[in-house]
Amino acid sequence: MIALLGLAARLALLVSSGNRPVGPFGGEGDQIRYLALADSILQGRGFSYGGQPTALRPPMYPLLLAGFHLAFGQHYLVAVRIFQFLIGMAVALVCLLLGSTLFGKATGAMAAAMALALPTLIFINTELQTETLSAFLIILFLLFLLAEARGEKNGAIGMGIISGFAMLLRFNCAILPAIGAIGCLWFRRSVKSAIIVSLIAALIVAPWIVRNARAFHGRILFSSQGGVNLIQGVLTPAGRTQSGDSEKVRSAVGWLHADIEQNSTQRLQFPSEDQLDKQARAAAISAWGNLSWHQRLRLLTGKIVTFWLSTDQLLETSSFSPRQRMLRATGVIAYWIVLLLSFVGWRNLLATSRVSAIVIVLYAAFVTFSHLPFVMNTRLRIPFIDPLLALLAGGGAWHLLYRCRWPSGVLIQGQSGEDGELIASQFDV
């Protein structure tokens, strides 16, 4: 029933979004910027806004949009959404595989259902942004990371390939090869595996770095987004661009993403992105320096709360209609329930597979603290954390559901008895 409800919601959102550039329940956000970049590619101007080279967005998603435009013509937006719908199914499939490995087959099915019905994963499915594809790549990365920690073969190769492509999809996925290499060193004591992860990822990203080095004369190699993200991380830490937020950033650096991520003559009023990035970094350092230690601590604490509890979807939605605000609040409450269930699942996993439980908590901590200098919000958390929460929540829900029937021992596997009824296989801790 959980899976069917999730599928119904996904299909309804897909139909309502159709071939529109922006769906009925989302703001314009980065969708328009990805579409503008895809248009530049199709028109032969390469990765540029208004003819000016850009490294504000990674190349994979704009190339995907451009490819779908060539293949499907004016109906390419709905084609992209159908593709992302299938990718969402693939995320649930990986949760099924991981849940079956960590907890048992029945729990794997519950984890897949949670992945299909989790509101955040449903919401991003029709957004013309990178979250759905990133969620798929990152849960695959976790599959290989956990396999490597358990001593299975080819985990390092898988992590290297996936993290390389993920970095071309989202710049903050640059933390993945670091996590993979650290995991190889920590749990396997294997320098060779750590080098494999790093080298494969570097080879995949190398063409993008070479392109940037040529376009920006060596002054930008990977991304020009770091500076503006740092200044937003101080002035508008949730990055929600609600009333007054844009003015704060504009007063600090004199420009916004919206000013330069467009194919119009307005882009020519601003210098190249390497200069803009340098200016934003200097402004961010100054803004951090103007804060007291108490203010910094409160700011960082607020970021963590926003990141993990989705308070931005409750407190910073003034630009949306009352209906949308109510819908987002309902989604946050559902997410909180999943978060609690995931903690139960993690506790159960700690009793049955201590290494896997430790890998998961270290991964979550690394993701959280690596984002602290930058913007932290629900959208940034989704691809890194939410498929993992669905996986653990499946384990937690199954454990709580059947603990009342088999109160002693720890549930590790569901299997069929002679009469077809599910029974629990347990052991004493």
C-alpha positions as CSV (number, residue, x, y, z in Angstrom):
1,M,0.0,0.0,0.0
2,I,2.9,2.4,0.8
3,A,4.4,1.7,-2.6
4,L,1.1,2.1,-4.4
5,L,0.5,5.4,-2.8
6,G,3.9,6.6,-3.7
7,L,3.5,5.5,-7.3
8,A,0.1,7.2,-7.6
9,A,1.5,10.5,-6.3
10,R,4.5,10.3,-8.7
11,L,2.2,9.6,-11.7
12,A,-0.2,12.4,-10.7
13,L,2.7,14.9,-10.4
14,L,4.1,13.7,-13.8
15,V,0.8,14.2,-15.5
16,S,0.2,17.6,-13.9
17,S,3.7,18.8,-14.8
18,G,3.5,17.5,-18.4
19,N,5.6,19.5,-20.9
20,R,5.8,22.7,-18.9
21,P,9.2,24.2,-18.0
22,V,8.1,24.5,-14.4
23,G,5.7,22.1,-12.7
24,P,2.7,23.3,-10.6
25,F,4.3,22.7,-7.2
26,G,7.8,24.1,-7.7
27,G,9.3,27.5,-8.1
28,E,11.5,28.5,-11.1
29,G,14.7,28.0,-9.1
30,D,17.5,26.5,-11.1
31,Q,15.2,24.8,-13.7
32,I,15.2,27.9,-15.9
33,R,19.0,28.2,-15.7
34,Y,19.6,24.6,-16.8
35,L,17.2,25.1,-19.7
36,A,19.0,28.3,-20.7
37,L,22.3,26.5,-20.7
38,A,20.8,23.6,-22.7
39,D,19.6,26.2,-25.3
40,S,23.1,27.6,-25.6
41,I,24.5,24.1,-26.2
42,L,21.9,23.5,-28.9
43,Q,22.6,26.8,-30.6
44,G,26.3,26.0,-30.9
45,R,27.5,28.4,-28.2
46,G,28.7,25.6,-25.8
47,F,28.6,26.0,-22.1
48,S,27.8,29.7,-22.0
49,Y,25.3,32.3,-20.9
50,G,24.9,35.1,-23.3
51,G,28.0,33.9,-25.2
52,Q,30.1,34.1,-22.0
53,P,31.7,30.8,-20.8
54,T,30.3,29.5,-17.6
55,A,31.3,26.9,-15.0
56,L,28.4,27.7,-12.6
57,R,26.6,24.5,-13.5
58,P,28.2,21.0,-14.1
59,P,27.9,19.8,-17.7
60,M,26.0,16.5,-17.5
61,Y,22.4,17.7,-16.9
62,P,22.5,20.5,-19.5
63,L,23.8,18.0,-22.0
64,L,21.1,15.6,-21.1
65,L,18.4,18.3,-21.6
66,A,20.0,19.2,-25.0
67,G,20.1,15.5,-26.0
68,F,16.4,15.0,-25.2
69,H,15.6,18.2,-27.1
70,L,17.3,16.8,-30.2
71,A,15.6,13.4,-29.8
72,F,12.0,14.5,-28.8
73,G,11.7,18.0,-30.2
74,Q,9.1,20.2,-28.6
75,H,8.0,17.4,-26.3
76,Y,11.4,16.9,-24.7
77,L,10.4,18.3,-21.3
78,V,7.8,15.6,-20.7
79,A,10.3,13.0,-22.0
80,V,12.9,14.1,-19.5
81,R,10.3,13.8,-16.7
82,I,9.3,10.3,-17.8
83,F,13.0,9.4,-17.8
84,Q,13.4,10.8,-14.3
85,F,10.2,8.8,-13.3
86,L,12.1,5.7,-14.3
87,I,15.2,6.8,-12.5
88,G,13.1,7.2,-9.4
89,M,12.0,3.5,-9.8
90,A,15.7,2.6,-10.0
91,V,16.4,4.4,-6.7
92,A,13.7,2.2,-5.1
93,L,15.3,-0.9,-6.7
94,V,18.7,-0.1,-5.2
95,C,17.0,0.5,-1.8
96,L,15.4,-3.0,-2.3
97,L,18.8,-4.6,-3.0
98,L,20.6,-2.8,-0.1
99,G,17.7,-3.4,2.3
100,S,17.7,-7.1,1.4
101,T,21.5,-7.3,2.0
102,L,21.5,-5.4,5.3
103,F,18.2,-6.6,6.8
104,G,16.5,-9.3,4.7
105,K,14.3,-9.6,1.7
106,A,11.0,-8.5,3.4
107,T,12.7,-5.4,4.8
108,G,14.2,-4.7,1.4
109,A,10.7,-4.5,0.0
110,M,9.7,-2.1,2.8
111,A,12.7,0.0,2.0
112,A,11.7,0.2,-1.6
113,A,8.2,1.2,-0.7
114,M,9.6,4.0,1.6
115,A,11.8,5.3,-1.3
116,L,8.7,5.4,-3.6
117,A,6.6,7.2,-1.1
118,L,9.0,9.6,0.6
119,P,7.6,13.1,-0.2
120,T,11.0,14.7,-0.9
121,L,11.9,12.0,-3.4
122,I,8.5,12.3,-5.0
123,F,8.8,16.1,-5.3
124,I,12.1,16.2,-7.1
125,N,11.0,13.5,-9.6
126,T,9.5,16.0,-12.0
127,E,11.8,19.0,-11.3
128,L,14.0,19.7,-14.2
129,Q,17.1,19.7,-12.0
130,T,19.8,17.2,-11.0
131,E,18.4,15.8,-7.7
132,T,16.7,12.7,-9.1
133,L,19.8,11.5,-11.1
134,S,22.1,12.5,-8.2
135,A,20.0,10.5,-5.7
136,F,20.4,7.4,-8.0
137,L,24.1,7.8,-8.4
138,I,24.7,8.4,-4.7
139,I,22.6,5.5,-3.4
140,L,24.6,3.3,-5.9
141,F,27.8,4.8,-4.4
142,L,26.6,3.8,-1.0
143,L,26.0,0.3,-2.3
144,F,29.6,0.0,-3.4
145,L,30.9,1.8,-0.2
146,L,29.2,-0.7,2.0
147,A,30.4,-3.6,-0.2
148,E,33.9,-2.3,0.1
149,A,33.6,-2.0,3.9
150,R,32.4,-5.7,4.1
151,G,35.4,-6.8,2.0
152,E,33.7,-7.5,-1.2
153,K,35.4,-7.1,-4.6
154,N,35.1,-4.2,-7.1
155,G,33.8,-1.8,-4.5
156,A,36.6,0.7,-5.2
157,I,36.1,0.6,-9.0
158,G,32.4,1.2,-8.6
159,M,32.9,4.1,-6.2
160,G,35.4,5.7,-8.6
161,I,33.1,5.5,-11.6
162,I,30.0,6.7,-9.9
163,S,31.7,9.5,-8.0
164,G,33.3,10.8,-11.2
165,F,30.0,11.0,-13.1
166,A,28.3,12.4,-10.0
167,M,30.8,15.3,-9.9
168,L,29.8,16.1,-13.4
169,L,26.2,16.3,-12.3
170,R,26.5,18.2,-9.0
171,F,29.6,20.0,-7.9
172,N,29.1,19.1,-4.2
173,C,29.5,15.5,-5.2
174,A,33.2,16.2,-5.1
175,I,33.0,14.9,-1.5
176,L,32.2,11.3,-2.8
177,P,35.7,10.3,-3.9
178,A,37.1,11.6,-0.6
179,I,34.5,9.5,1.3
180,G,35.4,6.5,-0.9
181,A,39.1,6.9,-0.4
182,I,38.8,7.4,3.3
183,G,36.5,4.3,3.5
184,C,39.1,2.2,1.7
185,L,41.8,3.3,4.1
186,W,39.8,3.1,7.3
187,F,37.9,-0.2,6.8
188,R,40.2,-2.1,4.4
189,R,43.6,-0.5,5.1
190,S,44.0,-0.5,1.4
191,V,46.0,2.3,-0.1
192,K,45.6,0.7,-3.6
193,S,41.8,0.8,-3.4
194,A,41.9,4.5,-2.2
195,I,44.1,5.4,-5.2
196,I,41.7,3.5,-7.6
197,V,38.7,5.5,-6.3
198,S,40.5,8.8,-6.7
199,L,42.2,8.1,-10.0
200,I,39.0,6.8,-11.8
201,A,37.0,9.8,-10.6
202,A,39.8,12.2,-11.6
203,L,40.0,10.7,-15.1
204,I,36.2,11.1,-15.6
205,V,36.3,14.7,-14.5
206,A,39.5,15.6,-16.4
207,P,37.9,16.8,-19.7
208,W,35.7,19.2,-17.8
209,I,38.7,20.6,-15.9
210,V,40.7,21.0,-19.1
211,R,37.8,22.8,-20.7
212,N,37.6,25.2,-17.8
213,A,41.3,25.8,-17.7
214,R,41.2,26.8,-21.3
215,A,38.0,28.9,-21.1
216,F,39.1,30.8,-18.0
217,H,42.9,30.8,-18.6
218,G,43.6,28.6,-15.6
219,R,41.8,30.8,-13.1
220,I,38.9,28.3,-12.7
221,L,39.3,24.5,-12.9
222,F,36.3,22.8,-11.4
223,S,33.5,25.3,-10.5
224,S,32.8,29.0,-10.3
225,Q,29.9,28.5,-7.9
226,G,32.0,28.3,-4.7
227,G,32.2,32.0,-4.1
228,V,28.5,32.8,-4.4
229,N,27.6,29.7,-2.4
230,L,30.0,30.8,0.4
231,I,28.5,34.3,0.6
232,Q,25.0,32.9,0.6
233,G,26.0,30.5,3.3
234,V,26.6,33.5,5.6
235,L,23.9,35.9,4.5
236,T,21.1,33.5,3.4
237,P,22.2,30.2,4.9
238,A,19.1,28.3,3.7
239,G,19.4,29.6,0.2
240,R,15.7,30.0,-0.2
241,T,15.7,33.5,-1.8
242,Q,12.6,34.7,0.0
243,S,11.7,38.3,0.4
244,G,14.8,40.4,1.3
245,D,17.3,37.6,0.8
246,S,18.3,38.5,-2.8
247,E,18.9,42.1,-1.7
248,K,21.4,40.9,1.0
249,V,23.5,39.1,-1.6
250,R,23.2,41.8,-4.2
251,S,24.3,44.5,-1.7
252,A,27.4,42.3,-0.8
253,V,28.6,41.4,-4.3
254,G,26.5,43.5,-6.7
255,W,25.0,40.5,-8.6
256,L,22.9,37.3,-8.3
257,H,22.8,34.0,-10.2
258,A,19.7,35.4,-12.0
259,D,21.7,38.3,-13.4
260,I,24.3,36.2,-15.2
261,E,22.6,32.8,-15.8
262,Q,20.6,34.0,-18.8
263,N,21.0,34.3,-22.6
264,S,20.5,38.0,-23.0
265,T,22.6,41.1,-23.3
266,Q,22.2,41.7,-19.6
267,R,24.9,39.1,-19.0
268,L,27.4,41.3,-20.8
269,Q,27.1,43.9,-18.1
270,F,29.1,41.7,-15.7
271,P,32.7,40.5,-15.9
272,S,33.8,36.9,-16.5
273,E,32.9,34.3,-13.9
274,D,36.5,34.0,-12.6
275,Q,36.3,37.6,-11.5
276,L,32.9,37.2,-10.1
277,D,33.9,34.1,-8.1
278,K,37.0,35.9,-6.7
279,Q,34.8,38.8,-5.6
280,A,32.3,36.6,-4.0
281,R,34.9,34.6,-2.1
282,A,36.4,37.9,-0.7
283,A,33.0,39.1,0.4
284,A,32.3,35.7,2.1
285,I,35.5,35.9,4.1
286,S,34.7,39.4,5.1
287,A,31.2,38.5,6.1
288,W,32.4,35.5,8.3
289,G,35.0,37.8,9.8
290,N,32.3,40.3,10.9
291,L,30.5,37.7,12.9
292,S,31.2,37.0,16.6
293,W,31.9,33.5,17.8
294,H,28.4,33.3,19.2
295,Q,26.9,34.4,15.9
296,R,28.9,31.8,14.0
297,L,27.9,29.0,16.3
298,R,24.2,30.0,16.1
299,L,24.5,30.2,12.3
300,L,26.1,26.8,12.0
301,T,23.7,25.2,14.4
302,G,20.8,26.7,12.4
303,K,22.2,25.2,9.2
304,I,22.4,21.7,10.7
305,V,18.8,22.0,11.9
306,T,17.6,23.2,8.5
307,F,19.5,20.5,6.7
308,W,18.2,17.6,8.8
309,L,14.8,18.8,9.9
310,S,13.7,20.6,6.7
311,T,12.7,23.8,8.6
312,D,13.3,25.8,5.5
313,Q,10.2,24.1,4.0
314,L,8.2,25.4,7.1
315,L,9.6,28.8,7.9
316,E,10.9,30.1,4.5
317,T,8.0,29.6,2.1
318,S,6.3,33.0,2.2
319,S,6.6,33.4,-1.6
320,F,4.4,30.3,-2.1
321,S,0.6,30.1,-2.1
322,P,-1.2,28.9,1.0
323,R,-2.0,25.6,-0.7
324,Q,1.7,25.0,-1.5
325,R,2.7,26.0,2.0
326,M,0.3,23.4,3.5
327,L,1.5,20.8,1.1
328,R,5.1,21.4,2.0
329,A,4.4,21.3,5.7
330,T,2.6,18.0,5.3
331,G,5.6,16.6,3.4
332,V,7.9,17.8,6.3
333,I,5.8,16.0,8.9
334,A,5.9,12.8,6.7
335,Y,9.7,13.2,6.4
336,W,10.0,13.5,10.2
337,I,8.2,10.2,10.6
338,V,10.6,8.6,8.2
339,L,13.6,10.2,10.0
340,L,12.4,8.6,13.3
341,L,11.9,5.2,11.6
342,S,15.4,5.4,10.1
343,F,16.9,5.9,13.5
344,V,15.1,2.7,14.7
345,G,16.4,0.9,11.6
346,W,19.9,2.1,12.2
347,R,19.8,0.9,15.8
348,N,18.7,-2.5,14.6
349,L,21.4,-2.5,12.0
350,L,24.0,-1.7,14.7
351,A,23.1,-4.9,16.4
352,T,23.2,-7.1,13.3
353,S,25.9,-5.4,11.1
354,R,28.1,-3.1,13.1
355,V,30.4,-2.2,10.3
356,S,27.6,-1.2,8.0
357,A,26.0,0.9,10.7
358,I,29.3,2.7,11.4
359,V,29.9,3.4,7.7
360,I,26.4,4.9,7.4
361,V,26.8,7.3,10.4
362,L,30.3,8.4,9.3
363,Y,29.0,9.0,5.8
364,A,26.1,11.1,7.1
365,A,28.4,13.1,9.4
366,F,30.9,13.7,6.6
367,V,28.2,15.0,4.3
368,T,26.8,17.3,6.9
369,F,30.0,18.9,8.1
370,S,31.4,19.3,4.6
371,H,28.4,21.5,3.7
372,L,28.7,23.8,6.8
373,P,30.5,26.7,5.0
374,F,27.9,26.7,2.3
375,V,24.1,26.9,1.8
376,M,22.3,24.1,3.6
377,N,18.7,23.2,2.9
378,T,16.3,20.4,2.1
379,R,17.0,20.3,-1.6
380,L,20.8,20.0,-1.0
381,R,20.2,17.1,1.5
382,I,17.8,15.1,-0.7
383,P,20.2,13.3,-3.0
384,F,22.8,12.6,-0.3
385,I,20.6,11.5,2.6
386,D,17.0,10.8,1.7
387,P,17.4,7.5,-0.2
388,L,19.5,6.3,2.7
389,L,16.8,7.4,5.2
390,A,14.2,5.4,3.1
391,L,16.5,2.4,3.3
392,L,16.9,2.6,7.1
393,A,13.2,3.6,7.6
394,G,12.3,0.3,5.8
395,G,14.3,-1.6,8.4
396,G,12.8,0.4,11.3
397,A,9.2,0.0,10.1
398,W,9.6,-3.7,9.6
399,H,11.3,-4.1,13.0
400,L,8.5,-2.2,14.8
401,L,5.7,-3.9,12.9
402,Y,6.8,-7.4,13.8
403,R,8.4,-6.8,17.2
404,C,4.9,-6.8,18.7
405,R,4.5,-10.4,17.4
406,W,8.0,-11.6,18.2
407,P,9.1,-9.5,21.2
408,S,12.3,-11.4,22.0
409,G,15.5,-11.2,19.9
410,V,16.3,-9.0,17.0
411,L,14.5,-9.3,13.7
412,I,16.9,-9.9,10.8
413,Q,14.9,-11.7,8.1
414,G,11.3,-12.3,7.0
415,Q,10.5,-15.7,5.4
416,S,7.5,-17.7,4.5
417,G,6.2,-20.5,6.7
418,E,4.4,-23.6,5.4
419,D,1.0,-21.9,5.6
420,G,2.3,-18.9,3.6
421,E,2.2,-16.6,6.6
422,L,5.3,-14.4,7.2
423,I,7.3,-15.5,10.2
424,A,10.4,-13.9,11.7
425,S,13.8,-15.4,11.9
426,Q,15.6,-14.1,15.0
427,F,18.7,-14.6,17.1
428,D,19.8,-13.6,20.5
429,V,22.2,-10.7,20.8
